[in-house]
Amino acid sequence: TPIKSSAASDVYKRQVLMLVFVMVMTAGCGSQSATQETEKTEKAETTEENPFAKSELGENEKVDYNFSFGVENFDQDAMEIEYTGGELKIDFSVEVQGKEFTCGPMIFIDGINQPYALQAEGEKKSVQSVAVKKGKNTITTYIKPEVDSKAKRHKIYFLLMFEPDKKYEEGKSLGHAYNISQLLAWDFKTDKEAPQKYTGTISDVKLEKIDMSQYITDEDSSEDTQMQCCFSDKGTKLILKGGEKTKYRVCLFADGKLMKVNKNAEYVDVVANGKKGGVFEYDTQGLDSGNHILYAIAIPQNNLDIAMADRSDIKVVKGVN
């Protein structure tokens, strides 16, 4: 079942990589074990199938979550937003043809996550769950844009996350919770003094040849771009590699909140190119004991026209004392 993100999306596709895994922290946990359970999920090719289309309920039971989405309060043909200051209102249009579900919009500018509120001057979060019903739905969001001051031109990205508030239960499948739609990328034009500048840390990860033999992983042998959670005697790493040469900005969330990666950065810039890519660490020290759902998102920063949406397998990682 094709998934359409807007009238212009068929000629302006983008790739966003998504990795979801569950971290089960135990009290006093300082490291993660090199054991994992893996749930296989179908990869979503945006031109061929809806990434939410099949949610596993039983051995032979499937549910259709067919839908389309776009941004309706700006010109979809121009695919640009002109920002002059203040709180920016963005209306997501979600048209549901199949089963009703819950989803959460996510917004990025220059690969930097934009927390949003569901009402003017409301509480802003990276992702918020909204129930959508059959037919047309409008999800109104409000952001105060932050941009990368080093970017020569700005891009704003939109996506939807499926069931972003689903809780992990031991022994039960997450199904397609935390799966994501394809990515819409528009131009974001601003007055020079209008948007806030992002003041956090963005770390560069060096390009290197990745030797997967040193990691415990269910590696896909394809040369496509992949993002994986891998394990070695030196700890847990996130690895992004493969595909045509493309630069990504990667961020990691725990329970919907940004985590630190590479010790003190909220974002890392990684180049993936064939067997080369980047390896980076994340810090779980700030997480309380208990179950936590972590997911990483990589937004492309160049070669934007060649890529499609993709999502890696769900990983279940168990902590040890």
C-alpha positions as CSV (number, residue, x, y, z in Angstrom):
1,T,0.0,0.0,0.0
2,P,1.7,3.3,-1.0
3,I,2.1,5.9,1.6
4,K,1.8,9.6,0.5
5,S,3.2,12.3,2.6
6,S,2.2,15.3,0.6
7,A,1.3,16.2,-3.0
8,A,4.9,17.0,-3.7
9,S,6.5,14.1,-1.9
10,D,6.7,11.8,-4.9
11,V,9.3,14.0,-6.5
12,Y,11.2,15.0,-3.3
13,K,11.9,11.9,-1.3
14,R,14.1,11.9,1.8
15,Q,15.7,9.3,4.0
16,V,15.4,9.1,7.7
17,L,17.0,6.2,9.5
18,M,15.3,4.9,12.7
19,L,16.6,2.5,15.3
20,V,14.5,1.4,18.3
21,F,15.6,-0.7,21.2
22,V,14.6,-1.3,24.7
23,M,17.0,-0.7,27.6
24,V,16.1,-2.5,30.8
25,M,18.1,-0.8,33.5
26,T,18.7,-2.4,36.9
27,A,19.4,-0.6,40.1
28,G,23.1,0.4,40.1
29,C,23.5,-0.6,36.5
30,G,26.7,0.8,35.0
31,S,27.0,-1.2,31.8
32,Q,24.9,-3.3,29.4
33,S,25.4,-7.0,28.7
34,A,26.4,-8.4,25.4
35,T,23.2,-10.3,25.1
36,Q,20.2,-9.3,23.0
37,E,16.9,-10.4,21.7
38,T,15.8,-9.1,18.3
39,E,12.4,-8.6,16.9
40,K,12.3,-8.7,13.1
41,T,10.2,-6.1,11.4
42,E,9.6,-5.4,7.8
43,K,11.7,-2.5,6.3
44,A,9.5,0.3,5.0
45,E,10.2,1.3,1.4
46,T,8.3,4.6,1.1
47,T,7.5,4.0,-2.6
48,E,6.1,0.6,-2.0
49,E,4.4,0.1,1.3
50,N,3.1,2.0,4.3
51,P,5.6,1.5,7.2
52,F,2.6,1.2,9.6
53,A,0.6,-1.1,7.3
54,K,1.0,-4.4,9.2
55,S,1.0,-4.6,12.9
56,E,1.5,-8.1,14.2
57,L,-1.4,-9.2,16.5
58,G,-1.2,-13.0,16.0
59,E,0.4,-15.5,13.8
60,N,-1.8,-14.8,10.8
61,E,-3.7,-11.7,11.9
62,K,-2.8,-8.3,10.3
63,V,-4.3,-4.9,10.6
64,D,-4.2,-2.2,7.9
65,Y,-3.0,1.3,9.1
66,N,-3.2,2.9,5.7
67,F,-2.9,6.8,5.9
68,S,-1.3,9.8,4.3
69,F,0.0,13.0,5.8
70,G,1.3,16.4,4.9
71,V,1.6,20.0,6.2
72,E,-1.6,22.0,5.3
73,N,-1.1,25.6,6.5
74,F,1.7,26.3,4.0
75,D,2.1,26.0,0.2
76,Q,2.8,22.3,-0.5
77,D,3.9,23.1,-4.0
78,A,6.5,25.7,-2.9
79,M,7.6,23.4,-0.1
80,E,8.9,26.2,2.0
81,I,8.2,28.1,5.2
82,E,9.1,31.7,5.7
83,Y,9.7,32.5,9.4
84,T,9.8,36.1,10.8
85,G,9.8,35.4,14.5
86,G,7.7,34.3,17.4
87,E,5.9,30.9,17.9
88,L,5.5,29.1,14.6
89,K,2.2,27.2,14.0
90,I,2.4,24.1,11.9
91,D,-0.7,22.1,11.0
92,F,-0.2,18.4,10.2
93,S,-2.9,16.9,8.1
94,V,-3.4,13.1,8.6
95,E,-5.9,11.3,6.5
96,V,-6.7,7.8,7.7
97,Q,-8.1,5.2,5.3
98,G,-7.5,2.2,7.4
99,K,-7.6,1.4,11.1
100,E,-7.6,4.3,13.6
101,F,-4.4,4.7,15.6
102,T,-2.2,7.0,17.7
103,C,0.8,8.9,16.3
104,G,3.1,11.7,17.2
105,P,4.5,14.4,14.8
106,M,8.2,15.1,15.0
107,I,9.9,18.2,13.6
108,F,13.6,18.9,12.9
109,I,15.3,22.0,11.5
110,D,18.9,21.4,10.2
111,G,18.6,17.9,11.9
112,I,18.0,19.6,15.3
113,N,14.8,18.4,17.1
114,Q,12.1,21.0,17.6
115,P,10.0,20.4,20.7
116,Y,6.4,21.5,20.2
117,A,3.2,22.2,22.0
118,L,-0.3,21.2,21.0
119,Q,-1.6,24.6,22.0
120,A,-0.2,28.1,21.8
121,E,2.4,28.7,24.6
122,G,1.8,25.2,25.9
123,E,4.2,22.6,27.2
124,K,6.7,21.6,24.5
125,K,7.9,18.0,24.0
126,S,10.0,16.3,21.3
127,V,7.0,14.0,20.5
128,Q,3.4,13.9,21.7
129,S,0.8,11.2,21.2
130,V,-2.4,12.1,19.3
131,A,-5.3,9.8,18.4
132,V,-6.3,10.0,14.8
133,K,-9.7,8.8,13.5
134,K,-10.9,7.6,10.1
135,G,-11.0,10.5,7.6
136,K,-9.1,13.8,7.7
137,N,-7.4,14.9,11.0
138,T,-5.6,18.1,11.8
139,I,-2.8,18.1,14.4
140,T,-1.8,21.6,15.3
141,T,1.7,22.1,16.7
142,Y,3.6,25.2,17.9
143,I,7.4,25.5,17.9
144,K,9.9,28.2,18.7
145,P,12.5,27.3,16.0
146,E,16.1,26.7,16.7
147,V,18.5,26.6,13.8
148,D,22.1,25.6,13.2
149,S,24.0,28.9,12.8
150,K,26.6,27.2,10.7
151,A,24.1,26.0,8.1
152,K,24.3,27.9,4.8
153,R,20.6,27.2,4.1
154,H,18.0,25.8,6.5
155,K,15.8,22.8,6.0
156,I,12.8,21.8,8.1
157,Y,11.8,18.1,8.3
158,F,8.5,16.5,9.2
159,L,7.6,12.9,10.1
160,L,5.1,10.9,12.1
161,M,5.9,8.3,14.7
162,F,3.5,5.4,15.3
163,E,2.3,4.8,18.9
164,P,5.1,6.9,20.5
165,D,3.9,6.3,24.1
166,K,3.6,2.5,24.0
167,K,5.2,0.9,27.1
168,Y,7.5,-2.1,26.9
169,E,6.2,-5.2,28.6
170,E,8.4,-8.2,29.2
171,G,7.7,-11.0,26.7
172,K,5.4,-8.9,24.6
173,S,6.1,-7.6,21.1
174,L,6.3,-3.8,20.5
175,G,4.8,-4.5,17.1
176,H,5.3,-1.4,15.0
177,A,5.3,1.1,17.9
178,Y,7.9,3.8,17.4
179,N,8.1,3.1,13.6
180,I,8.2,6.2,11.5
181,S,6.8,7.6,8.3
182,Q,8.9,8.8,5.4
183,L,10.4,12.2,5.8
184,L,9.2,15.5,4.3
185,A,11.9,18.1,3.8
186,W,11.0,21.7,3.0
187,D,13.1,24.9,2.8
188,F,13.0,27.0,6.0
189,K,13.6,30.7,5.2
190,T,14.2,33.2,7.9
191,D,15.1,36.8,8.7
192,K,18.7,36.8,9.9
193,E,17.8,37.7,13.4
194,A,14.5,35.9,13.7
195,P,15.2,32.3,14.8
196,Q,17.1,31.2,18.0
197,K,20.5,29.7,17.4
198,Y,21.1,26.2,18.7
199,T,23.6,26.5,21.5
200,G,24.2,22.9,22.5
201,T,27.0,20.6,21.4
202,I,27.2,18.9,18.0
203,S,30.0,16.4,17.8
204,D,31.7,15.2,14.6
205,V,32.3,11.4,14.3
206,K,35.3,10.4,12.2
207,L,34.8,8.4,9.1
208,E,36.3,4.9,9.4
209,K,36.1,1.4,7.9
210,I,33.7,-0.6,10.1
211,D,34.9,-4.1,11.1
212,M,31.6,-5.7,12.2
213,S,33.4,-9.0,13.2
214,Q,34.3,-7.4,16.6
215,Y,30.6,-6.8,17.4
216,I,27.7,-9.0,18.4
217,T,25.0,-8.1,16.0
218,D,22.5,-9.5,13.5
219,E,24.3,-7.6,10.7
220,D,22.5,-7.2,7.4
221,S,25.0,-8.1,4.7
222,S,23.6,-5.5,2.2
223,E,25.5,-2.4,1.4
224,D,22.5,-0.2,2.2
225,T,22.8,2.5,4.8
226,Q,22.2,1.0,8.2
227,M,22.1,2.1,11.8
228,Q,22.6,-0.6,14.4
229,C,23.1,-1.0,18.1
230,C,26.1,-3.3,18.6
231,F,27.9,-4.9,21.5
232,S,31.6,-5.7,22.2
233,D,33.8,-6.2,25.2
234,K,34.3,-2.4,25.2
235,G,30.6,-1.7,25.7
236,T,27.5,-0.7,23.7
237,K,27.9,1.4,20.5
238,L,25.7,2.9,17.8
239,I,27.0,2.3,14.3
240,L,25.9,4.1,11.1
241,K,27.4,2.9,7.9
242,G,26.9,1.9,4.2
243,G,25.1,3.3,1.2
244,E,26.1,6.2,-1.0
245,K,28.2,8.9,0.6
246,T,25.8,10.9,2.8
247,K,26.2,13.0,5.9
248,Y,23.7,12.4,8.8
249,R,22.9,14.2,12.0
250,V,22.0,11.7,14.6
251,C,20.2,12.1,17.9
252,L,19.1,9.6,20.5
253,F,16.0,9.6,22.7
254,A,15.2,7.8,25.9
255,D,11.5,7.8,26.7
256,G,11.0,10.7,24.3
257,K,13.8,12.9,25.8
258,L,17.1,13.7,24.2
259,M,20.1,11.8,25.5
260,K,23.8,12.7,25.5
261,V,25.9,10.9,22.9
262,N,29.7,10.9,22.7
263,K,29.7,12.0,26.4
264,N,28.5,15.6,26.1
265,A,26.8,16.1,22.7
266,E,23.1,16.0,21.9
267,Y,23.8,15.5,18.2
268,V,26.5,13.8,16.3
269,D,27.4,14.3,12.6
270,V,28.2,11.0,10.8
271,V,29.2,10.3,7.2
272,A,28.1,6.8,5.9
273,N,29.8,5.6,2.8
274,G,29.9,1.9,1.7
275,K,31.8,-0.1,4.3
276,K,32.8,3.1,6.1
277,G,30.8,5.0,8.7
278,G,30.9,6.2,12.2
279,V,30.8,4.6,15.7
280,F,29.6,6.5,18.7
281,E,28.6,5.9,22.3
282,Y,25.7,7.0,24.4
283,D,25.4,7.6,28.1
284,T,22.8,5.8,30.2
285,Q,24.0,7.1,33.6
286,G,21.2,9.6,33.9
287,L,18.4,6.9,33.5
288,D,16.6,5.6,36.5
289,S,16.3,1.9,37.2
290,G,13.5,0.2,35.2
291,N,12.4,-0.1,31.6
292,H,13.3,2.5,29.1
293,I,12.7,2.7,25.4
294,L,15.5,4.3,23.4
295,Y,15.4,5.3,19.7
296,A,17.9,7.0,17.5
297,I,17.1,9.1,14.4
298,A,19.5,10.1,11.6
299,I,18.5,13.0,9.4
300,P,20.4,13.3,6.1
301,Q,22.3,16.6,5.6
302,N,23.3,16.2,2.0
303,N,22.6,14.0,-1.1
304,L,19.0,14.6,-0.1
305,D,17.4,13.4,-3.3
306,I,18.7,9.9,-3.5
307,A,17.4,8.4,-0.3
308,M,14.2,6.7,0.9
309,A,12.8,6.0,4.3
310,D,14.2,3.1,6.3
311,R,14.0,1.8,9.8
312,S,16.2,-0.8,11.5
313,D,15.1,-3.7,13.6
314,I,14.0,-3.4,17.2
315,K,16.7,-4.3,19.7
316,V,16.0,-5.4,23.2
317,V,19.0,-4.8,25.5
318,K,19.2,-6.0,29.1
319,G,21.2,-4.2,31.7
320,V,23.3,-6.0,34.4
321,N,24.7,-4.9,37.7
